[in-house]
Amino acid sequence: MTISIALHLLAALVWVGGMFFAHQALRPAAAGVLEPPHRLQLWVQVFKRFFLWVWLSVILLLVTGYWMLFSYFGGFAGAAMHIHIMHGAGLVMVAIYLHVFFAPYRRLRHAVIVQDYAEGGKQLAQIRKLVGLNLLIGLSVVAVASAGRYI
């Protein structure tokens, strides 16, 4: 259980912390100093690297989460409400991430390659909104995970 929970927490930290940094620090800084073509190229490179870590985090979160659910809590019936909330919200986060990765991120990469910066800007704006939503859900999950058993 110790290794599972440590890996679970580290994966959540990487994913949610990365979204917080990108959304709240990198995005406004890049918008303030880079022209759209360079800003879009930067984001493609940032996402290329960050999304590798998100894939690893998603896999670790699902594997360790289900491992703990079934080996420690005895399945869904033995889990407290905060575990069910984490599970549901986590699946929503994964679904949002998969959409971002396979739809607007793919279109952003293509737009940058063909130098259609207006389209790239539209795709980046969509990613920003979805990452913002996922960040809010992720921060809520962290709060539920850390305080849920005391409520």
C-alpha positions in Angstrom: 0.0 0.0 0.0 2.9 2.4 0.8 4.4 2.2 -2.7 1.0 2.4 -4.4 -0.1 5.5 -2.5 3.3 7.2 -3.0 3.2 6.6 -6.8 -0.4 7.6 -6.9 0.3 10.9 -5.1 3.4 11.6 -7.2 1.5 11.0 -10.4 -1.3 13.4 -9.3 1.3 16.0 -8.3 3.0 15.9 -11.7 -0.3 16.1 -13.6 -2.1 18.7 -11.5 1.0 20.7 -10.6 2.0 20.8 -14.3 -1.4 22.1 -15.3 -1.3 24.7 -12.6 2.2 25.9 -13.7 1.2 25.9 -17.4 -2.1 27.6 -16.9 -1.2 30.2 -14.3 2.5 31.0 -15.0 3.7 29.9 -18.4 0.6 30.9 -20.4 0.5 34.5 -19.2 4.3 34.9 -19.4 4.4 33.5 -23.0 1.4 35.7 -24.0 3.2 38.7 -22.7 6.6 38.3 -24.5 6.1 36.1 -27.6 4.4 36.9 -30.9 1.7 34.3 -31.9 3.9 32.2 -34.2 6.6 31.8 -31.6 4.1 31.3 -28.8 2.3 28.6 -30.7 5.6 26.8 -31.5 6.5 27.1 -27.8 3.2 25.5 -26.8 3.6 22.6 -29.2 7.0 21.9 -27.7 5.8 22.3 -24.1 2.8 20.0 -24.7 5.0 17.4 -26.5 7.1 17.1 -23.4 4.4 17.5 -20.7 1.9 15.1 -22.4 4.5 12.3 -22.1 4.4 12.9 -18.3 0.6 13.1 -18.3 0.4 9.7 -20.1 2.7 8.2 -17.5 0.7 9.9 -14.7 -2.6 8.6 -16.1 -1.4 5.1 -16.3 0.1 5.2 -12.8 -3.0 6.8 -11.3 -5.3 4.2 -12.8 -3.1 1.2 -12.0 -2.3 2.3 -8.4 -5.9 3.6 -7.8 -7.5 0.3 -8.9 -4.9 -1.7 -7.1 -5.6 0.1 -3.8 -9.4 0.1 -4.4 -9.5 -3.7 -4.8 -6.6 -4.8 -2.6 -7.1 -2.4 0.3 -10.7 -1.3 0.3 -12.2 -4.6 -1.0 -13.7 -3.0 -4.1 -16.2 -0.3 -4.7 -18.6 -1.6 -1.9 -15.9 -1.1 0.7 -14.8 2.3 -0.4 -15.8 5.5 1.4 -17.6 8.3 -0.5 -14.5 10.3 -1.0 -12.9 7.4 -2.9 -16.0 7.2 -5.2 -15.7 11.0 -5.8 -12.0 10.7 -6.6 -12.7 7.8 -8.9 -15.5 9.6 -10.8 -13.7 12.9 -11.1 -10.5 11.1 -12.1 -12.2 9.4 -15.0 -13.7 12.7 -16.1 -10.2 14.2 -16.0 -8.8 11.3 -18.1 -11.6 11.8 -20.6 -10.9 15.5 -20.9 -7.2 14.8 -21.3 -7.8 12.2 -24.0 -10.0 14.7 -25.9 -7.3 17.5 -25.6 -4.6 15.1 -26.8 -6.4 13.6 -29.7 -8.4 16.6 -30.9 -7.3 20.2 -30.3 -3.6 19.3 -29.6 -3.4 17.4 -32.9 -5.0 20.3 -34.7 -2.6 22.8 -33.0 0.4 20.7 -34.2 -0.9 20.6 -37.7 -1.7 24.4 -37.7 1.8 25.2 -36.6 3.3 23.0 -39.3 1.3 24.6 -42.1 1.7 28.1 -40.4 -2.0 28.7 -40.0 -1.5 30.7 -36.9 -5.2 31.9 -36.6 -6.3 28.2 -36.5 -3.5 27.4 -34.1 -4.6 30.2 -31.8 -8.2 28.8 -31.8 -6.9 25.4 -30.9 -4.7 26.8 -28.2 -7.6 28.7 -26.7 -9.7 25.5 -26.6 -6.8 23.7 -24.9 -6.5 26.5 -22.4 -10.2 26.2 -21.5 -10.1 22.4 -21.2 -6.9 22.5 -19.1 -8.4 25.1 -16.9 -11.5 22.9 -16.4 -9.2 19.9 -15.7 -7.2 22.0 -13.3 -10.3 22.9 -11.3 -11.4 19.3 -11.2 -7.8 18.2 -10.2 -7.5 20.7 -7.4 -11.0 19.6 -6.1 -9.8 15.9 -6.3 -6.7 16.8 -4.3 -8.9 18.5 -1.6 -11.3 15.5 -1.5 -8.4 13.1 -1.4 -6.7 14.8 1.5 -9.7 15.8 3.5 -12.4 13.5 2.4 -12.1 10.9 5.1 -12.5 13.6 7.8 -15.8 15.0 6.3 
